[in-house]
Amino acid sequence: MSYQIIIPKPVQKQLDGLPDNICDRLIKRIVALQDNPRPRGCVKLQGYENEYRIRIGDYRIRYEVDDQNAIIVLLHCKNRKDIYRG
């Protein structure tokens, strides 16, 4: 089953603001989520029902998985020092 990935405008802006080499690495991992929404190395975030995090160097991708509708919604793509701030 292939999941649909939704990238909200604020997350797209976060990606656009990153250096090209880092952005390319993140996009590669985001696209891979279509086939496997919980890849090896992903971490389920405590306190959230369906939120996960993937680590790529100093950057993190936070996303939510909706298995019923086969949808992945990206929440954040930021540096690790900024990802958990409100």
C-alpha atoms as an extended CHARMM CRD file, in Angstrom:
* protein
*
        86  EXT
         1         1  MET       CA              0.0000000000        0.0000000000        0.0000000000  PROA      1               0.0000000000
         2         2  SER       CA              1.3310000000        3.4060000000       -0.9490000000  PROA      2               0.0000000000
         3         3  TYR       CA              0.7140000000        6.3330000000        1.3870000000  PROA      3               0.0000000000
         4         4  GLN       CA             -0.0680000000        9.8510000000        0.2180000000  PROA      4               0.0000000000
         5         5  ILE       CA              2.2960000000       12.4580000000        1.6670000000  PROA      5               0.0000000000
         6         6  ILE       CA              0.8960000000       15.8740000000        2.5420000000  PROA      6               0.0000000000
         7         7  ILE       CA              3.3690000000       18.7300000000        2.9100000000  PROA      7               0.0000000000
         8         8  PRO       CA              1.6710000000       21.7960000000        4.4310000000  PROA      8               0.0000000000
         9         9  LYS       CA              2.8790000000       25.2420000000        3.3620000000  PROA      9               0.0000000000
        10        10  PRO       CA              4.8150000000       25.9820000000        6.5970000000  PROA      10              0.0000000000
        11        11  VAL       CA              6.7470000000       22.7090000000        6.2200000000  PROA      11              0.0000000000
        12        12  GLN       CA              7.4710000000       23.4720000000        2.5680000000  PROA      12              0.0000000000
        13        13  LYS       CA              8.9140000000       26.8250000000        3.6930000000  PROA      13              0.0000000000
        14        14  GLN       CA             11.0950000000       25.0070000000        6.2230000000  PROA      14              0.0000000000
        15        15  LEU       CA             12.4210000000       22.7430000000        3.4560000000  PROA      15              0.0000000000
        16        16  ASP       CA             12.9740000000       25.6780000000        1.0940000000  PROA      16              0.0000000000
        17        17  GLY       CA             15.0480000000       27.4550000000        3.7430000000  PROA      17              0.0000000000
        18        18  LEU       CA             17.5230000000       24.5910000000        4.1220000000  PROA      18              0.0000000000
        19        19  PRO       CA             20.7910000000       24.2110000000        2.2150000000  PROA      19              0.0000000000
        20        20  ASP       CA             20.3350000000       22.2330000000       -1.0330000000  PROA      20              0.0000000000
        21        21  ASN       CA             22.3870000000       19.1920000000        0.0200000000  PROA      21              0.0000000000
        22        22  ILE       CA             20.4330000000       18.7890000000        3.2760000000  PROA      22              0.0000000000
        23        23  CYS       CA             17.0960000000       19.4280000000        1.5740000000  PROA      23              0.0000000000
        24        24  ASP       CA             17.8710000000       16.7010000000       -0.9860000000  PROA      24              0.0000000000
        25        25  ARG       CA             18.6380000000       14.1900000000        1.7710000000  PROA      25              0.0000000000
        26        26  LEU       CA             15.4040000000       15.0310000000        3.6040000000  PROA      26              0.0000000000
        27        27  ILE       CA             13.2740000000       14.8270000000        0.4630000000  PROA      27              0.0000000000
        28        28  LYS       CA             14.7470000000       11.4300000000       -0.3610000000  PROA      28              0.0000000000
        29        29  ARG       CA             13.6720000000       10.1250000000        3.0590000000  PROA      29              0.0000000000
        30        30  ILE       CA             10.2470000000       11.8010000000        2.8000000000  PROA      30              0.0000000000
        31        31  VAL       CA              9.5550000000       10.1140000000       -0.5500000000  PROA      31              0.0000000000
        32        32  ALA       CA             10.6080000000        6.7470000000        0.9190000000  PROA      32              0.0000000000
        33        33  LEU       CA              7.8370000000        7.1230000000        3.5250000000  PROA      33              0.0000000000
        34        34  GLN       CA              5.2600000000        6.4380000000        0.7970000000  PROA      34              0.0000000000
        35        35  ASP       CA              6.1310000000        2.7500000000        0.8040000000  PROA      35              0.0000000000
        36        36  ASN       CA              7.1790000000        2.3760000000        4.4400000000  PROA      36              0.0000000000
        37        37  PRO       CA              5.7480000000        4.9620000000        6.8780000000  PROA      37              0.0000000000
        38        38  ARG       CA              7.6730000000        3.4530000000        9.7940000000  PROA      38              0.0000000000
        39        39  PRO       CA             11.1830000000        2.8050000000        8.4680000000  PROA      39              0.0000000000
        40        40  ARG       CA             14.0100000000        1.3800000000       10.5010000000  PROA      40              0.0000000000
        41        41  GLY       CA             15.2910000000        4.0270000000       12.8850000000  PROA      41              0.0000000000
        42        42  CYS       CA             12.0360000000        5.9640000000       13.1930000000  PROA      42              0.0000000000
        43        43  VAL       CA             10.8860000000        6.7550000000       16.7250000000  PROA      43              0.0000000000
        44        44  LYS       CA              7.2970000000        7.0070000000       17.9400000000  PROA      44              0.0000000000
        45        45  LEU       CA              6.9830000000       10.1910000000       19.9780000000  PROA      45              0.0000000000
        46        46  GLN       CA              5.6490000000        9.7990000000       23.4950000000  PROA      46              0.0000000000
        47        47  GLY       CA              2.5090000000       11.7330000000       24.3150000000  PROA      47              0.0000000000
        48        48  TYR       CA              1.2410000000       11.5640000000       20.7210000000  PROA      48              0.0000000000
        49        49  GLU       CA             -0.9270000000        8.8530000000       19.2610000000  PROA      49              0.0000000000
        50        50  ASN       CA              0.4480000000        8.6750000000       15.7190000000  PROA      50              0.0000000000
        51        51  GLU       CA              3.5070000000       10.9560000000       15.5650000000  PROA      51              0.0000000000
        52        52  TYR       CA              6.9230000000        9.7430000000       14.5140000000  PROA      52              0.0000000000
        53        53  ARG       CA             10.3810000000       11.1970000000       14.0420000000  PROA      53              0.0000000000
        54        54  ILE       CA             13.1700000000       10.3490000000       11.6340000000  PROA      54              0.0000000000
        55        55  ARG       CA             16.7170000000       11.4990000000       12.2580000000  PROA      55              0.0000000000
        56        56  ILE       CA             18.9250000000       12.6060000000        9.3520000000  PROA      56              0.0000000000
        57        57  GLY       CA             22.1860000000       13.9500000000       10.7460000000  PROA      57              0.0000000000
        58        58  ASP       CA             21.3900000000       17.0920000000       12.7460000000  PROA      58              0.0000000000
        59        59  TYR       CA             17.9290000000       17.3700000000       11.1880000000  PROA      59              0.0000000000
        60        60  ARG       CA             14.6310000000       15.7820000000       12.1300000000  PROA      60              0.0000000000
        61        61  ILE       CA             11.4440000000       15.0320000000       10.2230000000  PROA      61              0.0000000000
        62        62  ARG       CA              8.3160000000       14.8950000000       12.3800000000  PROA      62              0.0000000000
        63        63  TYR       CA              5.2250000000       13.4210000000       10.8050000000  PROA      63              0.0000000000
        64        64  GLU       CA              1.8440000000       11.9180000000       11.5980000000  PROA      64              0.0000000000
        65        65  VAL       CA              0.5710000000        8.6530000000       10.1070000000  PROA      65              0.0000000000
        66        66  ASP       CA             -3.1020000000        8.0090000000        9.3610000000  PROA      66              0.0000000000
        67        67  ASP       CA             -3.2330000000        4.2960000000        8.5010000000  PROA      67              0.0000000000
        68        68  GLN       CA             -6.9820000000        4.2280000000        7.8390000000  PROA      68              0.0000000000
        69        69  ASN       CA             -6.7420000000        6.7630000000        5.0160000000  PROA      69              0.0000000000
        70        70  ALA       CA             -3.1290000000        5.9290000000        4.0170000000  PROA      70              0.0000000000
        71        71  ILE       CA             -1.9810000000        9.5230000000        4.6060000000  PROA      71              0.0000000000
        72        72  ILE       CA              1.2320000000       10.9310000000        6.0480000000  PROA      72              0.0000000000
        73        73  VAL       CA              1.1920000000       14.5830000000        7.1290000000  PROA      73              0.0000000000
        74        74  LEU       CA              4.5650000000       16.2450000000        7.6140000000  PROA      74              0.0000000000
        75        75  LEU       CA              4.6380000000       18.3980000000       10.7300000000  PROA      75              0.0000000000
        76        76  HSD       CA              8.2080000000       19.7400000000       10.8240000000  PROA      76              0.0000000000
        77        77  CYS       CA             11.5360000000       19.4640000000        9.0150000000  PROA      77              0.0000000000
        78        78  LYS       CA             14.0250000000       21.3300000000       11.1670000000  PROA      78              0.0000000000
        79        79  ASN       CA             17.3650000000       21.2310000000       12.8990000000  PROA      79              0.0000000000
        80        80  ARG       CA             17.3460000000       19.1070000000       16.0460000000  PROA      80              0.0000000000
        81        81  LYS       CA             17.7840000000       22.1400000000       18.2920000000  PROA      81              0.0000000000
        82        82  ASP       CA             14.5780000000       23.7380000000       16.9280000000  PROA      82              0.0000000000
        83        83  ILE       CA             12.2740000000       20.7830000000       16.2270000000  PROA      83              0.0000000000
        84        84  TYR       CA             10.6960000000       20.3880000000       19.6660000000  PROA      84              0.0000000000
        85        85  ARG       CA             10.1510000000       24.0640000000       20.4280000000  PROA      85              0.0000000000
        86        86  GLY       CA              6.5440000000       25.2550000000       20.2960000000  PROA      86              0.0000000000
